[in-house]
Amino acid sequence: MVNAPDTRTERGISYSSPVWKRLRRQVWVRDAGACQLCGKVIAGLFHVDHKDEDPKNNDMSNLQLAHPACHSVKTAKARKPQRCTSATPKAGGGLNVQAV
């Protein structure tokens, strides 16, 4: 049986690599085992969230501890399509947008 290639390496560090495992431990220690999205202590499985949604940006300042459910909610909100709410530009340039 041939193992399937790890496609996550195209997005950044492979989640099964020793480098990623070390980063996860460092984030756990730094964040004292608490979800940085809701503030509650994590008692079981945890995720490491990329704050800027860029999986290639693995700088410690961009990583935070999260409950799987909190992480899913944050990711869903970040990926929600945007739509224009006004044809008039807002101050400073750009158009007014809101999540749909």
C-alpha positions as CSV (number, residue, x, y, z in Angstrom):
1,M,0.0,0.0,0.0
2,V,1.4,3.4,-1.0
3,N,0.8,6.3,1.3
4,A,-0.9,9.4,-0.2
5,P,1.3,12.4,-0.4
6,D,0.9,15.0,2.3
7,T,-0.7,17.9,0.5
8,R,-0.3,20.1,3.5
9,T,3.3,20.7,2.7
10,E,2.2,22.9,-0.2
11,R,0.5,25.2,2.3
12,G,3.4,25.3,4.7
13,I,4.9,23.0,7.3
14,S,3.6,19.4,7.2
15,Y,1.4,19.0,10.3
16,S,3.0,15.6,10.9
17,S,6.6,17.0,10.9
18,P,8.8,17.3,14.0
19,V,9.0,21.0,13.3
20,W,5.2,21.5,13.5
21,K,5.0,19.3,16.6
22,R,7.6,21.4,18.3
23,L,5.8,24.6,17.3
24,R,2.5,23.2,18.7
25,R,4.2,22.4,22.1
26,Q,5.7,25.9,22.2
27,V,2.3,27.5,21.5
28,W,0.7,25.4,24.2
29,V,3.3,26.4,26.8
30,R,3.2,30.1,25.8
31,D,-0.6,30.3,25.8
32,A,-0.7,28.3,29.1
33,G,-3.2,25.8,27.7
34,A,-5.9,28.4,27.2
35,C,-7.9,29.0,24.0
36,Q,-7.0,32.4,22.8
37,L,-10.3,32.8,21.1
38,C,-12.6,32.2,24.1
39,G,-10.2,32.3,27.0
40,K,-11.1,28.9,28.5
41,V,-8.6,26.2,29.4
42,I,-8.4,23.4,26.9
43,A,-8.9,20.0,28.5
44,G,-8.6,17.8,25.4
45,L,-7.8,18.2,21.7
46,F,-6.5,21.5,20.6
47,H,-5.7,23.4,17.4
48,V,-3.0,25.9,16.6
49,D,-4.6,28.8,14.6
50,H,-2.8,31.0,12.1
51,K,-4.1,34.4,13.1
52,D,-3.7,35.9,9.6
53,E,-5.2,32.7,8.0
54,D,-1.8,32.2,6.1
55,P,-0.7,28.6,6.8
56,K,2.8,29.5,5.5
57,N,3.3,32.1,8.2
58,N,4.4,30.0,11.0
59,D,6.0,32.8,13.1
60,M,5.2,32.3,16.8
61,S,3.5,35.8,16.8
62,N,1.0,34.5,14.2
63,L,0.1,31.3,16.0
64,Q,-2.4,30.9,18.8
65,L,-4.0,28.0,20.8
66,A,-7.7,27.3,20.0
67,H,-10.4,24.8,20.8
68,P,-11.3,23.0,17.6
69,A,-14.8,24.4,17.7
70,C,-13.6,28.0,18.3
71,H,-11.1,27.5,15.4
72,S,-13.8,26.3,13.1
73,V,-16.0,29.3,13.8
74,K,-13.1,31.7,13.3
75,T,-12.1,30.0,10.0
76,A,-15.7,30.0,8.7
77,K,-16.1,33.7,9.4
78,A,-12.8,34.5,7.7
79,R,-13.8,32.6,4.6
80,K,-17.3,34.0,4.3
81,P,-17.7,35.8,1.0
82,Q,-17.9,39.6,1.1
83,R,-20.4,41.7,-0.8
84,C,-20.6,45.4,-1.5
85,T,-23.2,47.2,0.6
86,S,-22.7,50.6,-1.0
87,A,-21.7,51.9,-4.4
88,T,-20.1,54.9,-2.7
89,P,-16.5,54.7,-1.5
90,K,-15.9,54.9,2.2
91,A,-13.5,57.5,3.7
92,G,-9.9,56.6,3.0
93,G,-10.8,54.6,-0.2
94,G,-12.3,51.3,-0.9
95,L,-16.0,50.3,-0.8
96,N,-18.2,49.3,2.2
97,V,-18.4,45.5,2.4
98,Q,-20.1,43.1,4.8
99,A,-20.0,39.4,5.3
100,V,-23.0,37.6,3.7
